[in-house]
Amino acid sequence: MGQVISINIEGMTCDGCSGKVKKAVESITGVISAEVSHQSGVAVIEHKNVTKEVLISSIKSTGYT
């Protein structure tokens, strides 16, 4: 089991948005899983030794803040 972090995300409006973020975050080495909800605007990410900055950078690369 890894560490769990929650990150607030702005700009997601549909399942496609949350799916795009989930795919980007889960492609990072060290990320175990990600649950992303456009309804709550939150990503809950389980990871091993991934910095918050790397996760945020990945989310921003998809076009969300």
C-alpha positions in Angstrom: 0.0 0.0 0.0 1.3 3.5 -0.9 0.6 7.0 0.2 -2.8 8.7 -0.6 -3.1 12.3 -1.7 -6.2 14.3 -2.6 -5.8 17.1 -5.1 -8.5 19.7 -6.0 -8.9 20.2 -9.8 -10.8 23.0 -11.5 -12.3 23.0 -15.0 -13.6 19.4 -15.3 -17.2 19.3 -16.5 -17.8 15.7 -17.7 -16.7 12.0 -17.5 -14.4 12.6 -20.4 -12.5 15.3 -18.4 -12.1 13.1 -15.4 -11.0 10.2 -17.6 -8.4 12.3 -19.3 -6.9 13.3 -15.9 -7.1 9.8 -14.6 -5.2 8.4 -17.6 -2.5 11.1 -17.4 -2.0 10.6 -13.6 -2.0 6.8 -13.8 0.7 6.9 -16.6 3.2 8.3 -14.0 5.6 5.7 -12.7 4.9 5.1 -9.0 1.1 5.9 -9.2 -0.8 2.8 -8.1 -4.4 4.2 -8.8 -6.4 7.3 -9.2 -10.0 8.1 -8.7 -11.0 11.3 -10.4 -14.5 13.0 -10.1 -15.5 15.9 -12.2 -18.6 16.3 -9.9 -16.5 16.9 -6.8 -13.5 18.3 -8.6 -11.1 16.0 -6.6 -8.5 13.4 -7.6 -7.6 10.8 -4.9 -4.3 9.3 -5.9 -2.5 6.3 -4.3 1.2 6.4 -5.1 4.6 5.3 -4.0 7.2 8.1 -3.8 5.7 10.5 -6.3 5.9 14.2 -5.4 2.8 16.4 -5.3 4.5 18.7 -7.8 4.8 15.8 -10.4 1.1 15.0 -9.9 0.0 18.6 -10.3 2.2 19.0 -13.4 0.6 16.0 -15.0 -2.9 17.4 -14.2 -2.0 20.8 -15.6 -0.6 19.2 -18.8 -4.2 17.9 -19.5 -5.5 21.5 -19.4 -6.9 21.7 -15.9 -5.9 23.7 -12.9 
